[in-house]
Amino acid sequence: MTTTLTDRYVYAATRWLPGKTRTEVAEELRERIGDTVAARGATPAAERETLEELGDPLRVAVDYTGRAPVLIGPRLFFPWLRLTMLLAAIVGPIVAAIVVIVAAFDGDSIGTIVGDGVGTLFDVTVHVIFWTTLVFAVLDWTNTSAGAQTWSIDQLSEPKPGTSVSDLVAGLVFLPLFAAAILWQHFGSPFFEDGDRIAMIDPDLWSWYLPWVLGVLALELLHLLWVYRSGWTWTTAWANVVLSLLFAIPTIALLLDNALINPELVAHLSSWDPEYIATSMKWSAAIVALVSLWEIVDGFRKAYVTARGRARAQ
């Protein structure tokens, strides 16, 4: 499906807004642009002229939501936002990858390699955000010109039909962290017995469950990238159902059978009440079930919203 300048403008104006607000602002902004273009003859030139008069789409989004930036004023807020997101998406992963490669060549343990990589990614991202924000804040407070007021309609990028950048980044951080936690609880557990580490999850589950979960997490990562590139469709929604069930069913079964926690750990921590542990496992099973159900329903909801938006654009 080809995109018009209006599609690209609405996408740029609403991409950072939360779900419901994004939909409302997109509909209202699209209607406003359409009415103005129609009044001017409904030509490509009229469309371009209308969008140029509206100006920077991020500034339009602020006007619609009524949430003006405070720390960095409107004059520099949008250049700051664009530059910060670009640097965070590029610098952090590159530095983290270098750290991981160096640690691997040094022969460090898996837990150390993963921990150093994740820690470096977090630290670099925090520093990028902090120092970029500080520089722009100083420029704004001192009223220094940074060439930030120029905006061209040619800067509009093609809308991505998939998940938002924030959702993508969250998934790219959470899924590897989850996998790292599974490895850490076995190789880096803080519990010891006679000098040996005591895994938190029953080591017997390495025979099937833990590799299964790691495989599901890898598939979840591929699904996340798929949705980011192709958007939420009925196909990706059904794939989301399969992945949710692949994780939820065995996990809930183990939790209800009280077979997830390492028995040696329970014996080591003699102060733990077995009845309390069993109750906690049941509550954990209920939480897993509710979260999985929500993910399934939310996937179909997003697929429906996407399908409706595409139908309106045709």
C-alpha positions in Angstrom: 0.0 0.0 0.0 1.5 3.4 -1.0 1.5 6.2 1.5 0.6 9.8 0.9 2.3 12.9 2.4 -0.7 13.0 4.8 -0.1 9.4 5.9 3.6 10.2 6.6 2.7 13.5 8.4 0.1 11.9 10.7 2.5 9.1 11.5 5.3 11.5 12.4 2.9 13.6 14.6 1.4 10.6 16.5 4.2 8.0 16.7 5.3 9.0 20.2 1.7 9.2 21.6 0.1 6.4 23.7 -2.4 4.1 22.0 -5.8 5.7 22.6 -4.5 9.2 22.4 -2.6 8.4 19.2 -5.7 7.0 17.5 -7.8 10.1 18.5 -5.2 12.6 17.4 -4.5 10.8 14.2 -8.2 10.8 13.2 -8.7 14.4 14.1 -5.5 15.5 12.4 -6.3 13.5 9.3 -9.8 15.1 9.1 -8.4 18.6 9.5 -5.8 18.0 6.7 -8.4 16.5 4.4 -10.8 19.3 4.8 -8.1 21.9 4.2 -6.8 20.1 1.1 -10.3 19.6 -0.3 -11.0 23.3 0.1 -7.9 24.1 -1.9 -8.7 21.9 -4.8 -7.6 18.5 -3.6 -4.4 18.5 -5.6 -0.9 17.3 -4.6 0.3 20.8 -4.5 -2.6 21.7 -2.1 -1.7 18.8 0.2 2.0 19.9 0.3 1.1 23.5 0.9 -1.3 22.5 3.8 1.3 20.3 5.5 4.0 23.0 5.2 1.7 25.5 6.9 1.1 23.1 9.8 4.8 22.9 10.3 6.8 20.4 12.4 4.4 17.4 13.1 5.8 16.9 16.6 4.9 20.5 17.5 1.4 19.8 16.2 1.2 16.8 18.4 2.0 18.9 21.4 -0.7 21.4 20.4 -3.3 18.6 20.2 -2.4 17.0 23.6 -1.8 20.2 25.4 1.4 18.8 27.0 4.1 21.3 26.4 7.7 20.2 27.2 9.1 21.8 30.4 12.8 20.9 30.9 13.6 21.7 27.3 11.3 24.2 25.7 9.5 23.8 22.3 12.3 25.6 20.4 14.7 22.7 21.0 12.6 19.8 22.3 11.9 18.1 19.0 15.5 18.2 17.8 16.5 16.8 21.2 14.0 14.0 21.0 15.1 13.0 17.5 18.8 13.1 18.3 18.4 11.3 21.6 16.5 8.4 20.1 19.0 8.1 17.3 22.0 8.0 19.6 20.3 5.6 22.1 19.5 3.2 19.3 23.0 3.2 17.8 25.6 4.0 20.5 24.3 1.7 23.3 24.1 -1.5 21.2 27.4 -1.0 19.5 29.3 -0.4 22.8 27.5 -3.4 24.5 28.4 -5.6 21.6 32.1 -4.7 21.9 32.0 -5.4 25.6 30.4 -8.8 25.0 32.9 -9.7 22.3 35.9 -8.8 24.5 34.5 -10.7 27.5 33.9 -13.8 25.3 37.5 -13.7 24.0 38.7 -13.3 27.6 37.0 -16.6 28.5 34.5 -15.1 31.0 31.5 -17.2 32.1 28.1 -16.9 30.4 26.7 -15.1 33.3 29.5 -12.5 33.3 29.2 -12.0 29.6 25.5 -11.4 29.7 25.6 -9.3 32.8 28.4 -7.1 31.4 26.5 -6.7 28.1 23.2 -5.7 29.7 24.9 -3.5 32.3 26.9 -1.7 29.6 23.8 -1.2 27.4 21.9 0.3 30.3 24.8 2.6 31.5 25.5 3.9 28.0 21.9 4.6 27.3 21.5 6.5 30.5 24.6 8.5 29.8 23.5 9.3 26.2 20.1 10.5 27.5 21.6 12.5 30.4 24.4 14.3 28.5 22.3 15.0 25.4 19.6 16.4 27.6 22.1 18.5 29.5 23.5 20.0 26.4 20.1 20.9 24.9 18.9 22.2 28.3 21.9 24.6 28.5 21.3 25.7 24.9 17.7 26.3 25.6 18.3 28.1 28.9 20.9 30.4 27.4 18.7 31.0 24.3 21.5 29.8 22.1 20.7 29.3 18.4 21.1 25.7 17.3 19.4 25.9 13.9 16.5 24.0 15.3 13.6 25.9 13.9 14.0 24.7 10.3 11.7 21.9 9.3 11.0 20.5 5.8 8.3 18.3 4.6 11.0 16.2 2.9 12.1 15.0 6.3 8.9 12.9 6.6 9.7 9.2 6.8 7.6 6.4 5.7 5.2 5.1 8.4 6.0 1.8 9.9 3.0 -0.5 10.1 4.4 -2.4 13.1 4.9 -1.8 16.8 6.2 1.5 18.0 9.9 2.1 18.6 9.4 2.2 22.4 7.7 -1.2 22.3 10.5 -2.6 20.2 13.2 -1.3 22.5 11.3 -2.6 25.6 11.1 -6.0 24.0 14.7 -6.0 22.9 15.7 -5.3 26.5 13.2 -7.5 28.4 13.5 -10.7 26.4 17.3 -11.0 26.6 17.1 -10.0 30.3 14.6 -12.8 30.9 16.9 -15.3 29.2 19.8 -14.0 31.1 17.9 -14.4 34.4 17.3 -18.0 33.5 21.0 -18.6 33.0 22.0 -16.5 36.0 19.8 -18.4 38.5 21.7 -21.5 37.6 25.3 -20.3 37.1 25.2 -17.2 39.4 22.8 -18.1 42.1 23.6 -16.4 45.4 22.8 -19.5 47.4 25.5 -22.0 48.4 25.7 -25.3 50.1 29.2 -26.7 50.9 30.8 -24.3 48.5 28.5 -25.3 45.6 25.8 -23.0 44.1 22.2 -24.0 44.6 20.1 -23.2 41.5 16.8 -21.5 42.2 14.9 -23.5 39.6 14.9 -27.2 39.7 18.0 -28.3 37.6 16.1 -31.3 36.4 14.0 -28.9 34.3 17.1 -28.3 32.1 16.1 -31.6 30.5 13.1 -30.0 28.8 11.5 -26.9 30.3 14.3 -24.4 30.5 15.6 -25.0 27.0 11.9 -24.8 25.9 11.5 -21.4 27.5 14.7 -20.1 26.0 13.5 -21.3 22.6 10.2 -19.6 23.1 12.0 -16.4 24.1 14.0 -16.5 20.9 10.8 -17.0 18.9 9.2 -14.1 20.8 12.2 -11.9 19.7 11.7 -12.9 16.1 7.9 -12.2 16.4 8.7 -8.8 17.8 10.9 -7.9 14.8 8.2 -9.4 12.5 5.5 -7.2 14.0 7.8 -4.1 13.9 8.4 -4.5 10.2 5.0 -5.9 9.0 2.5 -4.6 11.6 -0.1 -6.3 13.6 -2.2 -8.5 11.3 -4.4 -11.5 11.9 -1.5 -13.7 11.1 0.8 -12.1 13.6 -2.0 -12.1 16.2 -2.5 -15.8 15.8 1.3 -16.4 16.0 1.2 -14.4 19.3 -1.5 -16.8 20.6 0.7 -19.8 19.8 3.8 -18.2 21.5 1.8 -17.2 24.6 0.4 -20.7 25.0 3.8 -22.3 24.4 5.1 -20.5 27.4 2.0 -20.3 29.6 0.8 -24.0 29.5 4.0 -25.7 30.8 4.7 -22.9 33.2 1.3 -22.9 34.8 1.4 -26.7 35.0 4.8 -26.7 36.9 3.6 -23.9 39.2 0.4 -25.7 40.1 2.4 -28.9 40.8 4.9 -26.9 42.9 7.6 -28.4 40.7 9.4 -25.2 39.6 11.5 -24.3 42.6 14.6 -26.3 43.3 13.9 -28.7 46.3 17.4 -28.3 47.4 16.9 -24.6 47.7 13.8 -25.1 49.8 15.7 -27.5 52.1 18.6 -25.1 52.3 16.2 -22.2 53.3 14.6 -24.2 56.1 12.8 -21.0 57.3 10.5 -21.1 54.3 7.0 -22.4 55.0 6.1 -25.1 52.5 2.4 -24.0 52.6 3.4 -20.5 51.9 5.5 -21.6 48.9 2.6 -23.7 47.5 0.3 -20.7 47.9 2.8 -18.4 46.2 3.1 -20.9 43.3 -0.7 -20.9 42.8 -0.8 -17.1 42.8 2.1 -17.0 40.3 0.2 -19.5 38.0 -2.8 -17.2 38.1 -0.7 -14.1 37.2 0.9 -16.0 34.3 -2.5 -17.0 33.1 -3.9 -13.4 33.3 -0.8 -11.9 31.6 -0.9 -14.4 28.8 -4.6 -13.9 28.3 -4.1 -10.1 28.2 -1.3 -10.5 25.6 -3.6 -12.6 23.4 -6.5 -10.2 23.6 -4.2 -7.2 23.1 -2.7 -8.8 20.0 -6.1 -9.3 18.4 -7.1 -5.7 19.4 -4.0 -4.3 17.7 -4.7 -6.4 14.6 -8.3 -5.1 14.5 -7.1 -1.5 14.8 -4.5 -1.9 12.1 -7.0 -3.6 9.7 -9.5 -0.8 10.3 -6.9 1.9 9.7 -5.8 0.2 6.4 -9.4 -0.1 5.3 -9.9 3.6 5.8 -6.8 4.5 4.0 -7.8 2.5 0.9 
